[in-house]
Amino acid sequence: MAARAWLWRQNVTGERRPITREGLKTAFRRILPAAQIENFRFHDNRHTAATRVLRAGGNLKTVQRLLRHENIATTTKYAHVSDEDVMQAAAERAEAAKAELREREQGEEVPPEKQRDAG
């Protein structure tokens, strides 16, 4: 009887409790049809977050810590990089190299933090 009373109290209208992991997954699963989203799993959010953090900062180690992976090889499976991402990174690096070259030609000393890596 005590267990039933406890269950009843848990369902009191207006009572607020922290959402559990399973509760969040259930709510997510229920809302997908209303949002007309198909072929999407809750776990896909980890891939999306990893990819967006990588694109924003370009640091795979940051993504590894965010996802709490021990092995960075696991992280590479989550953080997806497109050809467009590679082209953008190459263009940014080329632009930085050009700026450094212009500064050197003008006789200005290039601060260490602006110097391009040799590798």
Secondary structure, 3 states (H helix, E strand, C coil): CHHHHHHHHHCCCCCCCCCCHHHHHHHHHHHHHHCCCCCCCCCHHHHHHHHHHHHHHCCHHHHHHHHCCCCHHHHHHHCCCCHHHHHHHHHHHHHHHHHHHHHHHCCCCCCHHHCCCCC
